[in-house]
Amino acid sequence: MTVSQLEPHRRALVGRDRWAVTAVFLLNGLTLATYIVRAPSFKSAHDLSDARFGLSGLLFATAAIACMQAVGPLAARVGTRTILRGALALMPLLLVGLAVAPGPEWYLVGTAVLGGIHGATDAAMNASAVAVEREAGRPILNGCHAAWSMSAVVASLTTAALAHFGVSLAVHLVSVGAVLLVAGLIIARRLPDNGRAEAEPDAPVSVRSGWSRPLILLGLTATALMICEGAALGWGGIFLHEERNASFSLAAVAITAYTGGQTLGRLAGDGLTGRRGGNQLFRIGAVIAAGGFSVAVLAPHPGVAVAGFALAGLGSSVLVPLTFSAVGRLPGASTAALVSRLTTFTYTGILLGPALIGWIAGQIGLTTTMAAVIPLLLLVVLVPRPKQ
C-alpha cells in the first residue's frame, strides 16, 4: 500500500511523522556538526594537548558505539520516541556544557556523554525513519540523510560568520544550544511512536538479537562505504595538494564538491528510489561513485579532479540511506535492533577509514591507496540485498 492509497487522515499522519523524523536528523546534524566545527576552539579553550584531544575523540566514538548496542532492546520496550525525546533535550545541554566545562577532565567526561547520547540518537532516528518509510509505503531515508548533510553546511557557515565577528565559543554554543533545545522540545511532541518489537512484545529482548548473515553482509557493505567516504572527506584535499599540486584553497574545494554532490543526490534520492527501485538505484549509484573516484584520482588536472569528487559524492549519496532501508526489511528482530546493528558497522567505517587510508598510503603511496577505493565501490554492487 502506498501513501496515495491511505485514507486522507492517515496520509496526513504519515506526512507529519515523516517531517518530524526528518527534523530530528537536521537537529542531530546541527548539534554534531557544531561540535566538530568548533573542535579547534575546544582544544584551545581547555588547553588540551594533542594526546588529550585525541583521547576526547576516542571517548566520543567508543561511547557512541557502546550506547548503540542498547538502542535495539530499549526501543523494543519503550519505542524510539521516548529515546529521541530524551536525546533532543540532553544534547543541546551537553553542547553548552562542553563550552563552559571548568577544566579538561570535565571536558573529556562531557565528550564521552555526548558521544553516548549521539550514538543512541543516531540509531534511534534511523530506526524511526525506517519504520515511517515502511508505514508510508514510499522511500524517505534519502530525504532524512539530506537534512543531516545540509546541517553540516549550515553549521560550518554559521561558525565561520560568528568567528569572523569575534563571537566567543561560550556565547556561540549557549545561543545554539538554546535554539536547538527549543526546536527539539517542539519536534518531540510530534514524533511518531514506533520502534517497539513488532511481535511477541512480552518476549525477552537480547542485545544479541538481529545478528544474521544478511545483516552482517549489509553491515560490511556499510563499513566499506564509510571507508570510501573517509577517503574522500579525510584525504581528498590532501591528495589534491600533495599529488596534484593544487593550492590549499582549491584542495579544500574537493570536500565542498563531494558534500555538495551528496546533498543534491539525497534530495533527489527518494524520488529516484520510487521510480527505479532501491536495489537498482544502489547499483547505479555505486557505479557512478566509482566513476567519479576514477576521475578524481586519475585526472592529472586538479580542477577536473574536483569535478570527479563532486560526481563521486553524487553517486555515493544514496548508498548508505538505501542500506539502512534494506536492513529495515530483514526479518528476525525489531527494526530498532537491526538498525542499531548497522549503525555499529557505519561507525566502525568512520573510525577505521581515515586511519586505514593513512597507514596504507604510508606503505604504497597516497595515489595508489586512493585508487583502491574504485574497486571497493564496485565490489559492494555484488553483495546480495533483500528483495524490495
N, C-alpha and C positions, 0 to 999 in steps of 0.2 A: 504493500500500500504506500502511495506517495502522499506528499503534503496536499496536493490538489484534490485527493480523494477523501481527505479527512473532513469531518464536519467543521463548519466555519469557526465555531467556538474552540474546538480542539486545535484547529490550524493556528488560531491566534495564540493559544497557549504554547504551542511548539515554537512559534516565531519568537515569543517572549523569552522562552528558555534559551533559544539559540543566541540571542543578543546578550543575554545575561552571562552566559558562559564565555562568549567572545570578549565581553568586558573584563572578565577575570583574567584572561590571557593578557589583555592590554595592561591592567593594573600590576599584575605579576611581572610583566616585562619591564614596565617603568621602574618598579622597585629594584629589580636586579640590575638593570642597565645603569641606573643612577649609582648604585653601589660600585659597579665595575668602572664606570667612567670616572668616579671620584677616587679611585684607588690611589693615585699619586698623592692626593690631598690627605687621605687617611694615613698613609705612610709617613708623611711629613708631620702631620698634626700630633701623632702619637710617638714620634721619634723611633720608628721601628727599623731595626736592622734588616738587611736583605734576608737573613735567615728567619727572623721572626715574621716578616711579611710573607715569605714563602710558607711558613707554618700556618698562617691565617688562611691561606688558600687551601692547604691540605685539610685543615679542620672543617672548613666550609664544605668541601666536597665529600669528606668522609661522613660527616653528619647528614648530608643530603642523601647519600646512598643508604645509610642505615635507616633513616626515617621512611624512605620509600618502601622498605620491606614491610612496614607496619600498616601502610595505607590500605592494602587489599583486605586483610582481615577486619580492620577498623571500619572501612567503608561498607563492608558486607554487613556489619552490625548496625551502624548508625547512619549510613548514607554519605555521599560526598558533600552534601550541602552543609552538614554540621562541621566537617573538616574545613571547608573553604570559608565558612563564616568566621571561624576562629583565626584562620590564616590571614584573612583580609583585615582583621583588627590588629593582629600582632605584628605583621611585617612592617608597616609604617613606623610603629613604635620602636622596633628594633633598629630600623634605619636611622632614626633620630638618636637612639642610644649609642650607636657607633660613633656619631659625631661628637657627642658630649661625654664619652667614656672618660673616667678620671685617670686612667693610666693604660699602658699597653696590655697588662694582664686582663683587664676588663674588656678591652677591645677584642682580644683573642676569644674570650668566652662569648661575647656578643656575636662574633663572626660564626662560631660553631652553632649557636642557637639559630641565627638567621639562616644558615645553611640547612639545618634540620627542618625548619618551617618551610623553606623554599622547596626542598625535596618533596615533602609531603604535599605541598600545593601543586607542584608540577605533576605528580602522579594523579592527584585527585581531579585537577581541572581537565587533564586529558581523558580520564575515565568518564567524567561527566559529559564531556563533548562527544565521546564515542556513544554514550547512552542516548544523548539527544539526537545524534545522527541516525541512530537506529530507529528512534521514535519518529523522526521526521520522514524517513524513507528517502532522504536525499543527502548528498555529501556536504559537510560543513567544516571538516577538520582543517582544510587549507585556509579557509577564512579566519579561523581561530589563530592559526600559526602566523598568518599575515598580520594580525593585530599585534602579536608578540614582536614580529620583525619591525613594524612601524614604531613600536615603543622605544626600541634602541635608537632609532633616528631622532625621535623627539627628545629623549634623554640626553643624547650627545650634543645636539644643537642648543638645548636649554643650558646645559652645563657650560658650554663654550661661551654663550652670551653672558651668563652670570659671572664667569671668571673674568671676562673682558671688562665688566663694570666693577670688579673688585668685591663682589659679594662673598662673604666668608662661608666656610664649609658649614658651620653650625646654622647660620641663617638660611642657607640654601636647603639643608636637609630638614630643618624644622618646618619650613614652608612647604616643601614637597611632601613631607610626612603628613602634615595636616590635610593637604588636598587629597592624598591617597587614602587617608583614614575616612574622611567624609564620603568620598566616592565609594569606598569599599563598603561602608555601612549602608549606603543606598542600594548598591548592587546586591548585597547579601539578602535583602528582603525579597529579591526577585529570582533567586537561584532555584533551579529545579531540584526536587527531592529524588535523586536517583543514586545508583551505585550499590544498593543493597543486593545480597545474594539472590539470584533470580529463582532459585529453587531450594526447597528444604531450609527455610530460614533458621530453624532450630538446630540444624546440624552443626557440629563443631567446624570452625573455620581455622585453617592452619596457615602459618606463614610459608609452608611448603607447597600450598595449593597453586595450581596454574602452570607448574613447570611441565612441559611436554616437548616432544621433538619438534613439532611445528613452531612452537613458541621460541625454542632455542634457535632454530634456523632464522626466524624473523628477527630475533634479537641480535644474532651475529650480523645479519644484514644491516641493522640499525647501527651497530658498532662500526662496521666498515664505512657507512655513510658519514658518521661523525668524524672518523679519521680523515676522510676526504675533505670534510668541511674544515677541520683543523688545519689541513694543508693549505687551503685557500686563505682562510682568515688569519692564521698564525704565521704563515710563511710566504704568502703570495707577494706581499710588499717587499720582504727581504730578498726573495728570488729576483724580482724585477730590478732592485737596486744593485745587488751584488753580481747577478749573472747577465743582466741585460743593460747595465749601466744607466738605469733610469734615475732621474733626480728623486730626492726624497718626496717632493710633492706629487710627482707622477706615480711613484710607488704606492703612496697612500691611497691614490685613486683606485687602485686594484681592489681594495677592501670595499670601498664605496660601490664600485661596479658590481662586485659579487653580491653584496647585501641588497643592492637595488634590484638586481635581476631576481633574487629570491623573493623580494616583496611583490614585484609585479607578477611573478609566476603564481604565487599563492593567492593573490587577489583574483586571478582567473582560474585557479585550480579546481574549485568546486564545480563551476560550470563545465569545465572540460571533463571532469570525472563523470558527471552526469551523462555527457554525450559519448565519451569514449569507453567508460568503464575504468575502475580503479587499476586493475591489473595491466590493462593495455597502456594506460597513461603512465604507469610506473615504468614500464619498459621503454616507452618513448622518452620519458624524462631522463632516464639513466643514460640512454644513447646520446641525447643532446648534451648532457653534462659531460660525458666522456669526450664528445667533440669539442666542447668549449675548453676543457682542460688541455686537449691536444693543441689547440690554437695558442692558449696561454703559455704553454711550456715550450712548444716547438717554434713559434714565430720569433724571428730574430729582432723585430722592431717592438719596443716596449708599448707603443700606442696600440698596436694590433693585439698584443698580449692582454692589455686591459680589456679590450673588446671580448677576448676569449674568456676572461674571468666573468664578465657580465653574462655571457652565454652559459657558462658553467653554473652560475647562480640561478639562472632561469630554469635550466633543466633539473637541477637538484632541488628546486623549491618544493616540488610536490612529493619527493621521495619519503621523507620522514613522516609527514602527515598521513600519507597513504599506508605507511607501515603501521602506524597507530590504528588506523581504521581496520586494517587486515587482522591485527591482533584481537581487536574487539569482536571479530566474527568467529574466533576459535571457541570450541566447547571445552568443558572440563573445569571451569572456575568462574567466579564472578568477573564482570568487566573490570572492576577496580583492581582485582588481584592480577589479572592478565596485563593491564596497562602498567601497573606498578612494576611488574617484572621487566617489561620492555623499557621502561624509564631507567632501570638499573643498567641495561645494556647501553642506552644512549649516553648516560653519564660516564660509563667506562670509556666509550669512544672519545668523549670530550676531554677526559683526563689523559687518556693514553695517546691520542692523536698527535698533538704538538710535540710531546717529548719523544715519541717514537720517530716522527719525521726528523727531528733534530739528531737523534742518535744514528739513524741510518744515513742521513746526509753526511755525518762525520766520517762514515766508512766508505761511501761510494760517490759522494758529491750531491749537491742540492738539486741540480738539474735532473739527474737520473732518478733521484728519490721522488721528485715531483711528477716525473713521467710515469712512475709506478702507480699513481692514482688512476691513470687511464684504464688499465686492465682491471683494476679493482672495481671501478664503476660498471664495467661491462660484466664482471663476474656476478654482481648482485642480481642481474637480469635472470640468471639461471636458477636462483633459489625458488623452490616451489612456494606458491602463495595460495591461501584458501579461496575457494570459489566465491564469486560475488552473489 
